């Protein structure tokens, strides 16, 4: 192995040896924790995709609204603004 390179190896290829700096375990608790972590990661990815989709959909709607109408709704005056009704 070249010094300074990282490799991913399957857990089944790791075996304990004398003075091993890390304890190698493959137990039910570890497997359950890993599975839960993967589920949470998947949920976060799905939430991010949903948020992006919602953003794109809303942006598309806002892009079709006339700038004059948006200005009326986003005007930060203390008075109540009347928006002209279009028929």
N, C-alpha and C positions, 0 to 999 in steps of 0.2 A: 504494500500500500504506500502511496506517495504521501509524504508528510504534509499536513495542512489541508487534505481533502476530506470531505465528509461523504459518508455512504449510509444508505438505509439498508438494514438487513433484517430479515424476519426474526421475530422473537424466538422461534423454535431453533434458530442457529446459535443462540446465546446459551452458554452453559456456565454454571458457577465453577470457580477455581479458587485455590487458596489465596487469601489476601486480595480478593476481588474488590475493587473500590465501590462497586454498586451491587446491591442485592438484586439478583434476577429472579423475578417471580411471575408466574402466570397463574393467577388464581381467580376465583369467581368475583371477588370484590373489585379487582383491577379490571376485569373484563366488563363488569357492569358499569363501572365509572367511565371506561372508554366508550362504551355504547351510549351512555347518557350524554357524554361530551359531543359525540358525533351527531346525536339527535338535536342537541342545542345548536350546534354549528349549522346544521341543515335548516332549522327553523329560522335562524338569523339570516341565512342567505335568502330564504323564501320571503322573509319580511322585507329585506332590502330590495328584492326584485319587485315586490308588490308596491313599495313606496315609490320606486322609480317609475313603475307603470302608472300609478296614480298621478305622479308629478307630470309625466308626459301628457296624460289625458287632460288634466286641468290646464296645463300650459297651452295645449291645442285649443281649448275652449276660450281661454283669455286672449289668445292671439286673434280670435275672430271678433272680439268685442271692440267697437269703435273707441279710439283713444279719448274722444270727448266724453263718452259715457264713463270710462274708467276714471278720468280726472274728476268728474262730478262725485263719484263714489269714494274716491281716495282723498278728496280735499279735506284738510285738517283744520277747518275753521270752527269756531265755537258755535256759530249759528247753524241752524238746520238748513241743509241745502235741498232745494227742490230740483228733481230731475225731470226734464221734459219727457212726456210720454210720446213715443213714436207709434203711429198707427199704420 
